[in-house]
Amino acid sequence: MVSTNAQNVEWEFKARAAQIYEKINLAKAQDIEVLYWRQGKVISTLTAKRGVIQTDTNDMRAEKNVVMVSHEGVCLYTERLNWDHTKDKIYTDLPVRVVREGNVLTGVGLETDSELKHIEVLSDVKIKVRSLKELEEQNKAVEKAQ
């Protein structure tokens, strides 16, 4: 499935298998991949074992081994994510882990946008920040590579 706004692709939903229930406006799918687009470019990719789309609203739910990765390398891990298409809001009430540049944010419950730019973990928040030594070693490695 592909959703477009005017001539621009908003998202693309791929699956190994799917079942469509037209009377209740529902599609269920297995082994899913969802690509979120902005201005002709993929901004993030979501994968999961199962997915459900409410076909009249385009709202989605991904379940089991959910991994979402932004084009900037932010990784989100959880067991269920919901996406409100109208608000472009992704949310869950389950435990989450967010990894960004080696820093790890964990907690329970999350709200974010489809680009993983504005992430809010709702409770039991813990942050593990890389040590200054690790950061310096990475910077040295980057300088050598250039």
C-alpha positions in Angstrom: 0.0 0.0 0.0 1.1 3.5 -0.7 -0.4 6.7 0.6 0.1 10.0 -1.3 -0.8 13.6 -0.7 -1.2 15.4 -4.0 1.8 14.0 -5.9 4.0 13.2 -2.9 4.4 9.8 -1.2 3.6 10.0 2.5 4.2 6.4 3.4 4.7 3.0 1.9 3.6 -0.2 3.6 5.1 -3.5 2.5 4.4 -7.0 3.9 5.2 -10.7 3.3 1.5 -11.5 3.5 -1.7 -9.5 4.2 -5.4 -10.0 4.8 -7.9 -7.3 3.8 -11.3 -7.0 5.5 -13.2 -4.4 3.4 -16.4 -4.5 5.5 -14.6 -3.3 8.6 -11.9 -1.2 6.9 -9.0 -3.2 8.2 -5.9 -4.8 6.8 -3.7 -7.2 8.8 -0.2 -8.0 7.7 2.8 -10.1 8.6 6.5 -9.2 8.4 5.9 -5.6 7.7 8.1 -2.7 6.6 6.8 0.9 6.6 8.7 3.7 4.9 7.8 7.2 5.9 8.6 9.9 3.3 9.0 13.7 3.3 9.8 15.8 0.3 10.6 12.8 -1.9 13.0 11.1 0.6 12.6 8.3 3.1 12.9 9.8 6.6 12.4 6.6 8.6 11.8 2.9 8.3 9.7 0.7 10.6 9.8 -3.1 10.7 7.8 -5.5 12.8 6.4 -9.0 12.8 2.8 -7.9 12.5 0.9 -4.8 11.4 -2.7 -3.5 11.2 -4.0 -0.6 9.1 -7.3 1.0 9.6 -7.9 1.5 5.9 -10.5 4.4 6.3 -8.1 6.5 8.4 -4.7 5.1 7.5 -3.9 4.8 11.3 -1.5 1.9 11.9 -0.3 -0.4 14.6 2.9 -2.4 14.5 3.5 -5.3 16.9 6.2 -7.7 18.0 9.9 -6.9 17.5 9.2 -3.3 16.4 12.2 -1.4 15.2 12.1 2.1 13.8 15.2 3.8 12.3 15.4 7.4 11.2 17.5 8.6 8.3 19.7 10.3 10.9 20.4 7.0 12.6 18.1 7.2 15.6 16.8 3.7 16.5 13.6 3.0 18.5 12.9 -0.5 19.9 9.6 -1.7 21.4 6.9 -4.3 21.2 4.1 -2.1 19.9 3.8 1.3 18.2 0.7 3.1 17.0 0.6 5.8 14.4 -2.1 8.4 14.2 -1.9 9.4 10.5 -3.8 12.7 10.9 -1.5 14.0 13.6 1.6 12.3 12.3 2.1 11.0 15.9 3.7 7.7 16.9 3.0 6.5 20.4 3.0 3.5 22.7 2.4 2.8 26.4 4.9 -0.1 26.5 8.7 -0.1 27.4 10.9 1.6 24.8 14.6 1.9 24.1 15.9 4.8 21.9 19.6 4.8 20.8 21.1 7.9 19.3 24.9 8.3 18.7 25.6 5.6 21.3 23.5 7.2 24.0 20.6 5.1 25.2 17.2 6.4 26.5 14.8 3.9 28.1 11.5 4.2 29.7 7.8 3.3 29.5 5.5 5.0 27.0 6.5 7.3 24.2 5.2 9.9 21.8 7.2 11.0 18.8 6.9 12.2 15.1 7.5 9.9 12.2 11.0 11.3 11.7 12.0 10.5 15.4 13.1 14.2 15.9 10.9 15.1 18.8 10.8 12.1 21.2 9.1 12.2 24.6 9.4 9.2 26.9 6.5 9.3 29.4 7.7 7.5 32.5 10.5 5.5 34.2 13.0 7.4 32.2 16.7 6.4 32.3 19.5 7.7 30.2 22.9 6.2 29.6 25.3 8.7 28.0 28.5 7.7 26.4 31.6 8.5 28.4 33.8 11.4 27.4 36.6 9.0 26.7 34.4 7.1 24.2 33.5 10.3 22.5 37.1 11.4 22.2 38.1 8.0 20.7 35.4 8.3 18.1 36.4 11.8 17.2 40.0 10.7 16.8 38.9 7.8 14.5 36.9 10.1 12.4 39.8 12.6 12.1 42.1 9.7 11.0 39.6 8.6 8.4 39.5 12.0 6.8 
